[in-house]
Amino acid sequence: MAAYVDQLSDHTERVRGTREGQVSTHWCHLTADTLTELHAMAARIGLKRAWYQPGRYQHLCHYDLTPARRARALALGAQDVQRLAHRRALRARGADLLEPA
C-alpha cells in the first residue's frame, strides 16, 4: 500500500469563530497512489468515509489528519512527504486519471 502524509500545518486562522476550540488547529493531508489505497489507509486509522475530500484530480483527493491520526498513519506505513513535491510526482506519473471512488 502506498499512502502518504505531508507536514502538519497551522490552520488557526481558518478555524476562528464558531469552531474555535472544537477542532484541531493543526492538520495535514493523507493521500495515496490510488483511491482504493487512500480509503483503505483511512479506514485503518479510523477515519469516516464522510470525511473524504474529493478533488478534480487524484492528486488533490485527500483526508485531513490531526497530529494523532498522522502519527497513526506513519506507524502503519504511510510515507512522510513534502506536499508540493508529492503532488508533482503523482501528476508526472499520470495519477490524474481518477478511478471510481
N, CA, C and O atoms as a GROMACS GRO file, in nm:
protein
  404
    1MET      N    1   0.085  -0.118   0.000
    1MET     CA    2   0.000   0.000   0.000
    1MET      C    3   0.089   0.123   0.000
    1MET      O    4   0.184   0.131   0.077
    2ALA      N    5   0.059   0.219  -0.085
    2ALA     CA    6   0.136   0.342  -0.091
    2ALA      C    7   0.048   0.459  -0.049
    2ALA      O    8  -0.028   0.515  -0.128
    3ALA      N    9   0.060   0.494   0.078
    3ALA     CA   10  -0.012   0.609   0.132
    3ALA      C   11   0.091   0.710   0.180
    3ALA      O   12   0.203   0.674   0.215
    4TYR      N   13   0.051   0.836   0.181
    4TYR     CA   14   0.145   0.944   0.212
    4TYR      C   15   0.081   1.046   0.305
    4TYR      O   16  -0.040   1.070   0.299
    5VAL      N   17   0.163   1.105   0.392
    5VAL     CA   18   0.119   1.218   0.474
    5VAL      C   19   0.218   1.331   0.455
    5VAL      O   20   0.339   1.309   0.449
    6ASP      N   21   0.167   1.452   0.446
    6ASP     CA   22   0.256   1.567   0.436
    6ASP      C   23   0.274   1.627   0.576
    6ASP      O   24   0.227   1.570   0.675
    7GLN      N   25   0.341   1.740   0.584
    7GLN     CA   26   0.373   1.800   0.712
    7GLN      C   27   0.250   1.868   0.773
    7GLN      O   28   0.161   1.917   0.703
    8LEU      N   29   0.248   1.870   0.906
    8LEU     CA   30   0.142   1.942   0.977
    8LEU      C   31   0.153   2.091   0.949
    8LEU      O   32   0.263   2.147   0.944
    9SER      N   33   0.040   2.155   0.932
    9SER     CA   34   0.034   2.300   0.910
    9SER      C   35  -0.057   2.361   1.015
    9SER      O   36  -0.152   2.298   1.061
   10ASP      N   37  -0.027   2.484   1.052
   10ASP     CA   38  -0.109   2.558   1.148
   10ASP      C   39  -0.221   2.628   1.074
   10ASP      O   40  -0.197   2.713   0.988
   11HIS      N   41  -0.344   2.592   1.106
   11HIS     CA   42  -0.462   2.649   1.041
   11HIS      C   43  -0.548   2.727   1.139
   11HIS      O   44  -0.670   2.734   1.124
   12THR      N   45  -0.485   2.786   1.240
   12THR     CA   46  -0.559   2.859   1.343
   12THR      C   47  -0.652   2.963   1.283
   12THR      O   48  -0.767   2.974   1.325
   13GLU      N   49  -0.604   3.038   1.186
   13GLU     CA   50  -0.687   3.144   1.127
   13GLU      C   51  -0.809   3.089   1.054
   13GLU      O   52  -0.911   3.158   1.043
   14ARG      N   53  -0.800   2.967   1.004
   14ARG     CA   54  -0.913   2.909   0.929
   14ARG      C   55  -1.025   2.861   1.020
   14ARG      O   56  -1.138   2.846   0.975
   15VAL      N   57  -0.996   2.836   1.148
   15VAL     CA   58  -1.099   2.782   1.237
   15VAL      C   59  -1.149   2.884   1.339
   15VAL      O   60  -1.220   2.848   1.432
   16ARG      N   61  -1.113   3.008   1.322
   16ARG     CA   62  -1.163   3.112   1.413
   16ARG      C   63  -1.315   3.124   1.398
   16ARG      O   64  -1.369   3.107   1.289
   17GLY      N   65  -1.380   3.152   1.507
   17GLY     CA   66  -1.525   3.169   1.503
   17GLY      C   67  -1.596   3.054   1.571
   17GLY      O   68  -1.558   3.013   1.681
   18THR      N   69  -1.698   3.003   1.508
   18THR     CA   70  -1.784   2.904   1.572
   18THR      C   71  -1.715   2.773   1.604
   18THR      O   72  -1.753   2.705   1.699
   19ARG      N   73  -1.614   2.734   1.526
   19ARG     CA   74  -1.547   2.606   1.551
   19ARG      C   75  -1.425   2.618   1.641
   19ARG      O   76  -1.366   2.517   1.678
   20GLU      N   77  -1.387   2.739   1.676
   20GLU     CA   78  -1.267   2.759   1.756
   20GLU      C   79  -1.279   2.686   1.890
   20GLU      O   80  -1.381   2.697   1.958
   21GLY      N   81  -1.177   2.612   1.925
   21GLY     CA   82  -1.178   2.533   2.048
   21GLY      C   83  -1.244   2.398   2.033
   21GLY      O   84  -1.236   2.315   2.124
   22GLN      N   85  -1.308   2.372   1.920
   22GLN     CA   86  -1.377   2.246   1.898
   22GLN      C   87  -1.300   2.153   1.805
   22GLN      O   88  -1.322   2.032   1.807
   23VAL      N   89  -1.211   2.207   1.727
   23VAL     CA   90  -1.136   2.126   1.631
   23VAL      C   91  -0.987   2.157   1.644
   23VAL      O   92  -0.949   2.262   1.694
   24SER      N   93  -0.906   2.064   1.599
   24SER     CA   94  -0.762   2.086   1.598
   24SER      C   95  -0.728   2.200   1.503
   24SER      O   96  -0.790   2.215   1.398
   25THR      N   97  -0.629   2.279   1.539
   25THR     CA   98  -0.586   2.387   1.451
   25THR      C   99  -0.465   2.346   1.368
   25THR      O  100  -0.418   2.422   1.283
   26HIS      N  101  -0.415   2.226   1.391
   26HIS     CA  102  -0.302   2.174   1.314
   26HIS      C  103  -0.347   2.046   1.244
   26HIS      O  104  -0.400   1.954   1.307
   27TRP      N  105  -0.324   2.041   1.113
   27TRP     CA  106  -0.355   1.918   1.041
   27TRP      C  107  -0.270   1.908   0.917
   27TRP      O  108  -0.200   2.002   0.877
   28CYS      N  109  -0.278   1.790   0.856
   28CYS     CA  110  -0.204   1.763   0.732
   28CYS      C  111  -0.296   1.682   0.642
   28CYS      O  112  -0.415   1.668   0.670
   29HIS      N  113  -0.241   1.628   0.534
   29HIS     CA  114  -0.322   1.554   0.437
   29HIS      C  115  -0.274   1.411   0.422
   29HIS      O  116  -0.154   1.384   0.423
   30LEU      N  117  -0.369   1.320   0.409
   30LEU     CA  118  -0.342   1.181   0.375
   30LEU      C  119  -0.378   1.165   0.229
   30LEU      O  120  -0.491   1.194   0.189
   31THR      N  121  -0.283   1.118   0.148
   31THR     CA  122  -0.306   1.091   0.006
   31THR      C  123  -0.253   0.951  -0.024
   31THR      O  124  -0.194   0.888   0.064
   32ALA      N  125  -0.273   0.904  -0.145
   32ALA     CA  126  -0.224   0.771  -0.183
   32ALA      C  127  -0.212   0.764  -0.334
   32ALA      O  128  -0.260   0.851  -0.407
   33ASP      N  129  -0.148   0.657  -0.381
   33ASP     CA  130  -0.132   0.637  -0.525
   33ASP      C  131  -0.265   0.611  -0.594
   33ASP      O  132  -0.284   0.649  -0.710
   34THR      N  133  -0.357   0.546  -0.524
   34THR     CA  134  -0.489   0.517  -0.581
   34THR      C  135  -0.596   0.550  -0.478
   34THR      O  136  -0.568   0.557  -0.358
   35LEU      N  137  -0.718   0.569  -0.524
   35LEU     CA  138  -0.827   0.594  -0.432
   35LEU      C  139  -0.854   0.473  -0.344
   35LEU      O  140  -0.892   0.488  -0.227
   36THR      N  141  -0.836   0.354  -0.398
   36THR     CA  142  -0.855   0.233  -0.319
   36THR      C  143  -0.758   0.231  -0.200
   36THR      O  144  -0.798   0.202  -0.088
   37GLU      N  145  -0.632   0.264  -0.226
   37GLU     CA  146  -0.532   0.268  -0.120
   37GLU      C  147  -0.560   0.381  -0.021
   37GLU      O  148  -0.540   0.365   0.099
   38LEU      N  149  -0.607   0.493  -0.071
   38LEU     CA  150  -0.640   0.606   0.015
   38LEU      C  151  -0.750   0.568   0.114
   38LEU      O  152  -0.735   0.589   0.235
   39HIS      N  153  -0.858   0.511   0.064
   39HIS     CA  154  -0.969   0.475   0.152
   39HIS      C  155  -0.932   0.361   0.246
   39HIS      O  156  -0.980   0.355   0.359
   40ALA      N  157  -0.847   0.270   0.200
   40ALA     CA  158  -0.803   0.159   0.287
   40ALA      C  159  -0.722   0.212   0.405
   40ALA      O  160  -0.746   0.171   0.519
   41MET      N  161  -0.628   0.301   0.380
   41MET     CA  162  -0.549   0.357   0.489
   41MET      C  163  -0.637   0.440   0.582
   41MET      O  164  -0.622   0.433   0.704
   42ALA      N  165  -0.727   0.516   0.524
   42ALA     CA  166  -0.818   0.597   0.607
   42ALA      C  167  -0.897   0.507   0.702
   42ALA      O  168  -0.913   0.540   0.820
   43ALA      N  169  -0.946   0.396   0.652
   43ALA     CA  170  -1.021   0.303   0.736
   43ALA      C  171  -0.932   0.245   0.846
   43ALA      O  172  -0.976   0.229   0.960
   44ARG      N  173  -0.808   0.213   0.812
   44ARG     CA  174  -0.715   0.155   0.910
   44ARG      C  175  -0.684   0.251   1.024
   44ARG      O  176  -0.657   0.206   1.136
   45ILE      N  177  -0.687   0.381   0.998
   45ILE     CA  178  -0.658   0.476   1.106
   45ILE      C  179  -0.784   0.534   1.168
   45ILE      O  180  -0.777   0.627   1.249
   46GLY      N  181  -0.899   0.480   1.130
   46GLY     CA  182  -1.024   0.516   1.196
   46GLY      C  183  -1.097   0.637   1.142
   46GLY      O  184  -1.176   0.698   1.213
   47LEU      N  185  -1.070   0.673   1.017
   47LEU     CA  186  -1.140   0.787   0.958
   47LEU      C  187  -1.273   0.743   0.898
   47LEU      O  188  -1.285   0.632   0.847
   48LYS      N  189  -1.372   0.830   0.905
   48LYS     CA  190  -1.501   0.805   0.842
   48LYS      C  191  -1.492   0.838   0.694
   48LYS      O  192  -1.426   0.935   0.655
   49ARG      N  193  -1.559   0.759   0.613
   49ARG     CA  194  -1.559   0.784   0.468
   49ARG      C  195  -1.619   0.922   0.437
   49ARG      O  196  -1.583   0.984   0.337
   50ALA      N  197  -1.709   0.969   0.521
   50ALA     CA  198  -1.772   1.100   0.500
   50ALA      C  199  -1.670   1.214   0.510
   50ALA      O  200  -1.698   1.325   0.464
   51TRP      N  201  -1.554   1.188   0.567
   51TRP     CA  202  -1.451   1.291   0.580
   51TRP      C  203  -1.362   1.301   0.457
   51TRP      O  204  -1.275   1.389   0.450
   52TYR      N  205  -1.381   1.214   0.362
   52TYR     CA  206  -1.304   1.215   0.237
   52TYR      C  207  -1.330   1.347   0.164
   52TYR      O  208  -1.443   1.394   0.156
   53GLN      N  209  -1.223   1.404   0.109
   53GLN     CA  210  -1.234   1.529   0.035
   53GLN      C  211  -1.190   1.504  -0.109
   53GLN      O  212  -1.070   1.505  -0.139
   54PRO      N  213  -1.287   1.482  -0.197
   54PRO     CA  214  -1.251   1.455  -0.336
   54PRO      C  215  -1.194   1.579  -0.404
   54PRO      O  216  -1.224   1.693  -0.366
   55GLY      N  217  -1.114   1.556  -0.502
   55GLY     CA  218  -1.060   1.664  -0.582
   55GLY      C  219  -1.091   1.637  -0.728
   55GLY      O  220  -1.130   1.527  -0.765
   56ARG      N  221  -1.074   1.737  -0.807
   56ARG     CA  222  -1.097   1.720  -0.951
   56ARG      C  223  -0.998   1.620  -1.010
   56ARG      O  224  -1.029   1.546  -1.103
   57TYR      N  225  -0.879   1.619  -0.954
   57TYR     CA  226  -0.774   1.527  -0.995
   57TYR      C  227  -0.733   1.442  -0.876
   57TYR      O  228  -0.746   1.484  -0.761
   58GLN      N  229  -0.682   1.324  -0.904
   58GLN     CA  230  -0.648   1.232  -0.796
   58GLN      C  231  -0.546   1.291  -0.699
   58GLN      O  232  -0.555   1.266  -0.579
   59HIS      N  233  -0.451   1.368  -0.748
   59HIS     CA  234  -0.350   1.422  -0.656
   59HIS      C  235  -0.408   1.524  -0.559
   59HIS      O  236  -0.339   1.567  -0.466
   60LEU      N  237  -0.531   1.564  -0.579
   60LEU     CA  238  -0.597   1.657  -0.486
   60LEU      C  239  -0.692   1.585  -0.390
   60LEU      O  240  -0.740   1.647  -0.295
   61CYS      N  241  -0.720   1.458  -0.413
   61CYS     CA  242  -0.809   1.380  -0.326
   61CYS      C  243  -0.735   1.349  -0.196
   61CYS      O  244  -0.620   1.306  -0.198
   62HIS      N  245  -0.801   1.372  -0.083
   62HIS     CA  246  -0.732   1.352   0.044
   62HIS      C  247  -0.829   1.343   0.162
   62HIS      O  248  -0.949   1.366   0.149
   63TYR      N  249  -0.772   1.310   0.276
   63TYR     CA  250  -0.836   1.323   0.406
   63TYR      C  251  -0.749   1.418   0.487
   63TYR      O  252  -0.626   1.415   0.474
   64ASP      N  253  -0.809   1.501   0.570
   64ASP     CA  254  -0.732   1.582   0.664
   64ASP      C  255  -0.702   1.496   0.787
   64ASP      O  256  -0.786   1.419   0.832
   65LEU      N  257  -0.579   1.512   0.840
   65LEU     CA  258  -0.538   1.435   0.957
   65LEU      C  259  -0.495   1.528   1.070
   65LEU      O  260  -0.424   1.626   1.047
   66THR      N  261  -0.538   1.497   1.190
   66THR     CA  262  -0.488   1.564   1.310
   66THR      C  263  -0.351   1.506   1.342
   66THR      O  264  -0.312   1.405   1.284
   67PRO      N  265  -0.277   1.568   1.434
   67PRO     CA  266  -0.145   1.514   1.468
   67PRO      C  267  -0.149   1.367   1.513
   67PRO      O  268  -0.061   1.289   1.474
   68ALA      N  269  -0.248   1.328   1.592
   68ALA     CA  270  -0.256   1.190   1.638
   68ALA      C  271  -0.284   1.093   1.523
   68ALA      O  272  -0.225   0.985   1.517
   69ARG      N  273  -0.372   1.130   1.432
   69ARG     CA  274  -0.401   1.043   1.317
   69ARG      C  275  -0.281   1.036   1.223
   69ARG      O  276  -0.256   0.932   1.163
   70ARG      N  277  -0.208   1.145   1.211
   70ARG     CA  278  -0.087   1.145   1.128
   70ARG      C  279   0.014   1.045   1.185
   70ARG      O  280   0.072   0.965   1.111
   71ALA      N  281   0.033   1.049   1.316
   71ALA     CA  282   0.125   0.956   1.381
   71ALA      C  283   0.081   0.812   1.359
   71ALA      O  284   0.164   0.724   1.335
   72ARG      N  285  -0.048   0.787   1.367
   72ARG     CA  286  -0.101   0.651   1.344
   72ARG      C  287  -0.076   0.608   1.201
   72ARG      O  288  -0.034   0.494   1.177
   73ALA      N  289  -0.100   0.695   1.104
   73ALA     CA  290  -0.076   0.661   0.963
   73ALA      C  291   0.071   0.628   0.940
   73ALA      O  292   0.103   0.532   0.870
   74LEU      N  293   0.161   0.708   0.998
   74LEU     CA  294   0.304   0.680   0.983
   74LEU      C  295   0.340   0.545   1.046
   74LEU      O  296   0.419   0.470   0.990
   75ALA      N  297   0.282   0.515   1.162
   75ALA     CA  298   0.308   0.388   1.229
   75ALA      C  299   0.260   0.269   1.145
   75ALA      O  300   0.315   0.160   1.154
   76LEU      N  301   0.157   0.293   1.064
   76LEU     CA  302   0.102   0.186   0.978
   76LEU      C  303   0.165   0.184   0.839
   76LEU      O  304   0.120   0.110   0.752
   77GLY      N  305   0.270   0.264   0.819
   77GLY     CA  306   0.345   0.255   0.694
   77GLY      C  307   0.330   0.368   0.595
   77GLY      O  308   0.391   0.364   0.488
   78ALA      N  309   0.251   0.469   0.627
   78ALA     CA  310   0.241   0.584   0.535
   78ALA      C  311   0.378   0.652   0.528
   78ALA      O  312   0.454   0.653   0.625
   79GLN      N  313   0.407   0.707   0.412
   79GLN     CA  314   0.535   0.774   0.391
   79GLN      C  315   0.520   0.924   0.415
   79GLN      O  316   0.422   0.986   0.374
   80ASP      N  317   0.620   0.981   0.482
   80ASP     CA  318   0.624   1.125   0.509
   80ASP      C  319   0.678   1.195   0.384
   80ASP      O  320   0.789   1.166   0.340
   81VAL      N  321   0.600   1.286   0.327
   81VAL     CA  322   0.640   1.352   0.202
   81VAL      C  323   0.621   1.504   0.211
   81VAL      O  324   0.548   1.553   0.297
   82GLN      N  325   0.688   1.575   0.122
   82GLN     CA  326   0.666   1.718   0.106
   82GLN      C  327   0.545   1.736   0.014
   82GLN      O  328   0.541   1.676  -0.093
   83ARG      N  329   0.450   1.816   0.053
   83ARG     CA  330   0.322   1.828  -0.018
   83ARG      C  331   0.337   1.860  -0.167
   83ARG      O  332   0.288   1.784  -0.250
   84LEU      N  333   0.403   1.967  -0.201
   84LEU     CA  334   0.409   2.008  -0.342
   84LEU      C  335   0.491   1.911  -0.426
   84LEU      O  336   0.454   1.882  -0.540
   85ALA      N  337   0.601   1.861  -0.373
   85ALA     CA  338   0.683   1.765  -0.447
   85ALA      C  339   0.604   1.637  -0.472
   85ALA      O  340   0.614   1.578  -0.580
   86HIS      N  341   0.525   1.596  -0.375
   86HIS     CA  342   0.445   1.475  -0.391
   86HIS      C  343   0.336   1.494  -0.497
   86HIS      O  344   0.314   1.405  -0.580
   87ARG      N  345   0.270   1.607  -0.496
   87ARG     CA  346   0.167   1.634  -0.598
   87ARG      C  347   0.228   1.630  -0.738
   87ARG      O  348   0.170   1.574  -0.830
   88ARG      N  349   0.345   1.691  -0.751
   88ARG     CA  350   0.412   1.690  -0.882
   88ARG      C  351   0.447   1.548  -0.925
   88ARG      O  352   0.432   1.513  -1.042
   89ALA      N  353   0.493   1.466  -0.831
   89ALA     CA  354   0.530   1.328  -0.864
   89ALA      C  355   0.408   1.248  -0.908
   89ALA      O  356   0.415   1.172  -1.004
   90LEU      N  357   0.296   1.263  -0.838
   90LEU     CA  358   0.173   1.193  -0.878
   90LEU      C  359   0.129   1.236  -1.017
   90LEU      O  360   0.093   1.153  -1.101
   91ARG      N  361   0.132   1.366  -1.040
   91ARG     CA  362   0.093   1.419  -1.170
   91ARG      C  363   0.184   1.366  -1.281
   91ARG      O  364   0.136   1.328  -1.388
   92ALA      N  365   0.313   1.362  -1.255
   92ALA     CA  366   0.411   1.320  -1.356
   92ALA      C  367   0.392   1.175  -1.398
   92ALA      O  368   0.419   1.140  -1.513
   93ARG      N  369   0.345   1.091  -1.308
   93ARG     CA  370   0.327   0.951  -1.347
   93ARG      C  371   0.183   0.919  -1.387
   93ARG      O  372   0.144   0.802  -1.392
   94GLY      N  373   0.106   1.022  -1.415
   94GLY     CA  374  -0.027   1.002  -1.472
   94GLY      C  375  -0.134   0.968  -1.372
   94GLY      O  376  -0.236   0.910  -1.410
   95ALA      N  377  -0.116   1.003  -1.246
   95ALA     CA  378  -0.214   0.969  -1.144
   95ALA      C  379  -0.334   1.063  -1.146
   95ALA      O  380  -0.419   1.056  -1.056
   96ASP      N  381  -0.343   1.151  -1.245
   96ASP     CA  382  -0.456   1.242  -1.251
   96ASP      C  383  -0.583   1.176  -1.304
   96ASP      O  384  -0.691   1.236  -1.300
   97LEU      N  385  -0.572   1.056  -1.354
   97LEU     CA  386  -0.690   0.986  -1.405
   97LEU      C  387  -0.762   0.921  -1.289
   97LEU      O  388  -0.713   0.822  -1.233
   98LEU      N  389  -0.875   0.974  -1.252
   98LEU     CA  390  -0.948   0.923  -1.137
   98LEU      C  391  -1.008   0.787  -1.166
   98LEU      O  392  -1.060   0.761  -1.274
   99GLU      N  393  -1.001   0.701  -1.067
   99GLU     CA  394  -1.068   0.572  -1.072
   99GLU      C  395  -1.198   0.588  -0.994
   99GLU      O  396  -1.214   0.686  -0.922
  100PRO      N  397  -1.291   0.496  -1.005
  100PRO     CA  398  -1.415   0.508  -0.928
  100PRO      C  399  -1.387   0.509  -0.779
  100PRO      O  400  -1.303   0.434  -0.730
  101ALA      N  401  -1.457   0.595  -0.706
  101ALA     CA  402  -1.438   0.602  -0.560
  101ALA      C  403  -1.504   0.485  -0.501
  101ALA      O  404  -1.503   0.467  -0.379
   0.00000   0.00000   0.00000
